[in-house]
Amino acid sequence: MDVKGSPATHTVSFPEQIISFELSSYEWSQNLLCIALMDKLVLGSVRFPEESETESFEWNQIKEIHHNSRPHCVAFAPETSLAVVPKVIVIASAGSDYKIRIFNSDLEQNDTVQLIEGHRSYVNHVSWDPDGEFLASCSDDNTCVLWKCKEAYVQGPSFGFSSAVLSVKWHPEESGHILIAEKSGVIHLYKVHMKTSMMSIETDINPLSSADWSLSNSAFVAAMARGNIFMWDLKNSSWPSENKPMHDECGHVVKFSPHSENVVASIGRPNATLKVIHMKNKLPQIETKLLLFGGLCWHYQLPYVVAASDRKLCFWKVSI
């Protein structure tokens, strides 16, 4: 049985179910992929036909990293680069044991792992500050914690809420600003250094399962609550500019295209259905059923959306 609907442009198969994955969103490492399986991370690079002289799709596995607990989410650090000597790979992962691991590698002999402890329940999301100052983690323990990257990841500012925290996101063009989304449907924007709230916005239904901040326009925020996608243009109003039913039962995740604040990808139930839609249009550009939900990403520069379907990583080319 394979994915149904819009066929994937490219696929890569793995020996077991993909729990989560991340495609690097930085210029010097944009072809790096980290795939989280049950007890390991697989690091590899991907090259698309647009980038290769042979005009072919290439997947190259670089390294396997043992992971002591089931990894829920992974994220590349901004300093990750294949363009320097020695190479620098820094990955944060959150495990089912409530701990965060920082993996450092030069892809030669030097590999280290640092354990960060402090959360009292599942860590739902980890996100690196583009300025390299903090790693943010948010958890079912109703907190978002910032860890100080330059001080061996000691605990820095933390934020407490009234419900589980499901998404945390920094914006590369809004230095020191962070978006934190609660399961109750409240999304907060903070200035980290002042520890002051700039504003809060809210979905009128809950539970919220995911929120994102547009890279192409920092005034745009999107959230998935039940099966609806909410979108805000913060320059104009704290009320959603869009509230669009997208999935019949409930949504897992929503992600903005890096190329347009009006194009989003989402995955939701029934089953695990991927949709890519321009918010002003009625019908999705891509709609396909996945076997199991295992994450969703956009490529940093090229017009590809990537989703995991059980043991396969699937890439769809999107016309933006």
Secondary structure, 3 states (H helix, E strand, C coil): CCCEECCCCEEEECCCCCCEEEECCCHHHCCEEEEECCCEEEEEEEECCCCCCCCCCEEEEEEEEECCCCEEEEEECCCCECCCCCCEEEEEEEECCCCEEEEEECCCCCEEEEEECCCCCCEEEEEECCCCCEEEEEECCCEEEEEEHHHCCEEEEEEECCCCEEEEEECCCCCCEEEEEECCCEEEEEECCCCEEEEEEECCCCCEEEEEECCCCCCEEEEEECCEEEEEECCCCCCCCEEEECCCCCEEEEEEECCEEEEEEEEECCCEEEEEEECCCCCCCEEEEECCEEEEEECCCCCEEEEEECCEEEEEECCC
